[in-house]
Every structure is written in C-alpha cells, then in structure tokens.
C-alpha cells in the first residue's frame, strides 16, 4: 500500500446522499428565506466551489452552521434508506486488508455515520469517525489525525468528492484523492490537480502495490 492511513469523507464519497441532501435543503430553505434548488440546477452547481454556491443561492455564511445542524438531524430520520456508492463495500474491504489505518472525517454527524456504517456492515473497517461542524474546518482536523497516528505527510491520504476536500488536504499538506461520483463534477475536481482522481471505487485498488 502506498499510504499507511486512508481517511475518507462520508457524504457523496462513501454514502449516496446527494438526493437526500437536495431534498433536505429544499425543505429548510423557506425557514431561512433562501430559494429552493430545482433539479435542473444541480448539475450546474456541481461545477462551483462552496463560496460560489453560497453566492449563487444567496446564502449568508453565518446561516451555514444552523443549516448543517438541522440538516444532519433531518438526515438521521431517513438514514436507513440511504445507500452505499455502488462498488464501495467491496473496494473498502479489499483496501482495509492492505493498510494500517482507516478513518472518516465528515461534516455530517458521527451518529449518522455510525448508524449508516452499521446498517451496511462496514463499521468494523474504520478505527474512528471524526466530525467537524465547520464546512471549511477539515484541514485542522487532518493535521490532528496525522499527528495522532504519528504519520509523515506523505503517508496519509484524504479521499473526498468536493473541491473543499481537496483544498483542505492541500492546506494540511497531505496527498488527496478526488472522486467524481459525488457532489463536484470531474471537470472542476481535475482543475485542482488532486494527487489521484478516481471515477469508480474499484479504482481505489490502484493504491495497492505488491
């Protein structure tokens, strides 16, 4: 294995949550005086950064923590119907046999992630699930994880589906893998020049070496 530790994002990377997130956002939008998102807009938003999305939807940054908190609570009620990304379970099982540490760093709640992983029989693969309520706070957590496991920068990989995941890894000065099946588009992710860019979970196995 090229890396001693693999750290995964959750929403859009391991769990297929895009549809549920869109539904929850539109339910919450009237409470915050912001407009709802039509289905045809989702593909357009996939090309934008977080800052651009907030501007496009006219969402004040100060409202974001409240929206996240309420949204994660609403997601908990429907967590049983959420699905793994196709091929993810098999890829994770294979990878886990070839690396020292597995973890999750997410903006979702640890309770939601824990229930989801147990529902799909993969909780035992992960040593920890860590959560940050700040959409832009992942870099600090990544640095802390690296120090906790006594890893060199090059020995740890963060895997996520959003531009902010790549940015967080770059800020923490660790390698990063972008996945094209989640929120941000392949084109937008490629422009950030991630260490790896994967189109299917099966491609994770490229990280394994003899």
WOVENFEN-V241722 format. One record per helix or strand of 2 or more residues. SS is the DSSP state (@ for helix, = for strand). FROM is the first residue (numbers start at 1). TO is the last residue. If there is no record, write none. Layout:
<<SS FROM TO> <SS FROM TO>>
This chain:
<<= 5 8> <= 15 16> <@ 18 32> <@ 39 45> <@ 50 56> <@ 61 77> <@ 79 81> <= 83 84> <@ 88 96> <= 101 106> <@ 110 119> <@ 123 125> <= 128 131> <@ 138 148> <@ 153 155> <= 156 160> <@ 163 172> <= 175 179> <@ 186 191> <= 196 198> <@ 201 207>>
